[in-house]
Amino acid sequence: MIVCICRNISDKEITLRVQDGAQFDDLQIDLGIATCCGCCEECARDVVTRATPATPPTACTSQN
């Protein structure tokens, strides 16, 4: 799905960038997302949130 119609940026492109470590600010700089009319910002942020890998739980270590 196209998220940013001004820049023709899809959710797949955003997801790939986020999986490579990009954050929303990086996408604004690199792709120009949400920098033209701004209508896509909420949707783009939602895609970034969904694409951001969950932080794995830390292992518990007991100290005896």
Backbone as CSV, one residue per row, in Angstrom:
resi,resn,N_x,N_y,N_z,CA_x,CA_y,CA_z,C_x,C_y,C_z
1,MET,0.849,-1.169,0.000,0.000,0.000,0.000,0.898,1.236,0.000
2,ILE,0.482,2.250,-0.722,1.215,3.507,-0.734,0.855,4.292,0.526
3,VAL,1.850,4.663,1.287,1.651,5.432,2.517,1.761,6.921,2.224
4,CYS,2.796,7.296,1.493,3.034,8.706,1.165,2.804,8.903,-0.330
5,ILE,1.699,9.550,-0.674,1.402,9.753,-2.087,2.265,10.856,-2.699
6,CYS,2.728,11.779,-1.891,3.583,12.855,-2.405,4.917,12.305,-2.901
7,ARG,5.450,11.316,-2.192,6.771,10.750,-2.503,6.682,9.320,-3.052
8,ASN,5.438,8.794,-3.167,5.210,7.439,-3.684,5.992,6.391,-2.886
9,ILE,5.805,6.413,-1.569,6.517,5.503,-0.668,5.516,4.503,-0.096
10,SER,5.874,3.236,-0.206,4.974,2.173,0.237,5.299,1.712,1.658
11,ASP,4.341,1.007,2.229,4.558,0.410,3.546,5.675,-0.623,3.494
12,LYS,5.824,-1.305,2.364,6.895,-2.302,2.227,8.263,-1.646,2.281
13,GLU,8.395,-0.497,1.633,9.676,0.203,1.654,10.001,0.691,3.067
14,ILE,9.003,1.216,3.750,9.200,1.664,5.134,9.601,0.481,6.003
15,THR,8.894,-0.638,5.863,9.174,-1.824,6.666,10.599,-2.325,6.444
16,LEU,11.024,-2.389,5.196,12.385,-2.838,4.899,13.425,-1.923,5.533
17,ARG,13.194,-0.623,5.453,14.141,0.329,6.041,14.199,0.191,7.555
18,VAL,13.044,0.014,8.183,12.996,-0.133,9.637,13.678,-1.432,10.057
19,GLN,13.470,-2.490,9.306,14.123,-3.764,9.619,15.642,-3.658,9.477
20,ASP,16.093,-2.703,8.665,17.527,-2.449,8.522,18.050,-1.462,9.567
21,GLY,17.164,-1.028,10.485,17.599,-0.184,11.590,17.175,1.271,11.520
22,ALA,16.449,1.663,10.485,16.029,3.063,10.366,14.928,3.393,11.371
23,GLN,14.925,4.634,11.803,13.862,5.160,12.654,13.093,6.192,11.847
24,PHE,12.001,6.699,12.397,11.151,7.629,11.647,11.937,8.838,11.139
25,ASP,12.783,9.409,11.979,13.578,10.569,11.562,14.474,10.240,10.371
26,ASP,15.023,9.020,10.355,15.850,8.589,9.230,15.030,8.545,7.946
27,LEU,13.799,8.058,8.053,12.933,7.974,6.881,12.595,9.361,6.351
28,GLN,12.419,10.309,7.246,12.152,11.676,6.803,13.343,12.239,6.036
29,ILE,14.528,11.994,6.530,15.732,12.506,5.879,16.008,11.762,4.574
30,ASP,15.976,10.438,4.624,16.359,9.626,3.468,15.295,9.575,2.376
31,LEU,14.022,9.477,2.775,12.944,9.297,1.806,12.064,10.525,1.639
32,GLY,12.130,11.436,2.595,11.278,12.616,2.543,9.850,12.355,2.983
33,ILE,9.647,11.245,3.679,8.295,10.904,4.111,7.788,11.910,5.140
34,ALA,6.532,12.293,4.998,5.865,13.244,5.904,6.552,14.601,5.932
35,THR,7.178,14.987,4.836,7.827,16.300,4.780,7.178,17.224,3.762
36,CYS,6.215,16.717,3.017,5.568,17.547,1.992,4.240,18.077,2.560
37,CYS,3.168,17.316,2.408,1.874,17.787,2.917,1.633,17.340,4.360
38,GLY,2.309,16.255,4.776,2.186,15.774,6.155,1.002,14.866,6.423
39,CYS,0.170,14.618,5.419,-1.019,13.785,5.628,-0.681,12.336,5.965
40,CYS,0.499,11.885,5.588,0.859,10.478,5.792,1.552,10.217,7.124
41,GLU,1.836,11.254,7.888,2.673,11.069,9.074,2.113,10.040,10.041
42,GLU,0.848,10.111,10.356,0.272,9.169,11.325,0.359,7.735,10.812
43,CYS,0.010,7.520,9.560,0.078,6.183,8.979,1.524,5.698,8.914
44,ALA,2.435,6.571,8.505,3.858,6.197,8.416,4.398,5.813,9.785
45,ARG,4.031,6.569,10.809,4.482,6.240,12.161,3.915,4.895,12.617
46,ASP,2.670,4.600,12.239,2.071,3.303,12.570,2.840,2.167,11.900
47,VAL,3.203,2.355,10.633,3.966,1.329,9.920,5.322,1.128,10.587
48,VAL,5.964,2.220,10.974,7.261,2.131,11.661,7.112,1.365,12.965
49,THR,6.088,1.663,13.725,5.858,0.978,15.002,5.651,-0.517,14.794
50,ARG,4.825,-0.880,13.818,4.567,-2.299,13.552,5.811,-3.020,13.038
51,ALA,6.658,-2.307,12.302,7.839,-2.930,11.702,9.033,-2.989,12.650
52,THR,8.977,-2.218,13.726,10.087,-2.191,14.674,10.136,-3.510,15.435
53,PRO,11.282,-4.196,15.377,11.381,-5.477,16.085,11.213,-5.281,17.591
54,ALA,10.524,-6.218,18.179,10.351,-6.169,19.636,11.697,-6.441,20.291
55,THR,11.925,-5.786,21.383,13.157,-6.019,22.129,13.052,-7.382,22.800
56,PRO,14.016,-8.258,22.543,13.939,-9.582,23.168,14.082,-9.467,24.676
57,PRO,13.392,-10.317,25.411,13.516,-10.266,26.869,14.934,-10.626,27.283
58,THR,15.390,-9.963,28.321,16.727,-10.267,28.829,16.669,-11.504,29.682
59,ALA,17.718,-12.252,29.646,17.781,-13.475,30.431,17.934,-13.121,31.907
60,CYS,17.218,-13.824,32.716,17.324,-13.628,34.152,18.505,-14.429,34.671
61,THR,19.287,-13.789,35.439,20.399,-14.501,36.066,20.270,-14.367,37.560
62,SER,20.335,-15.476,38.202,20.243,-15.423,39.667,21.640,-15.375,40.236
63,GLN,21.776,-14.574,41.234,23.070,-14.467,41.917,22.909,-15.058,43.293
64,ASN,23.571,-16.167,43.512,23.457,-16.851,44.815,24.656,-16.607,45.656
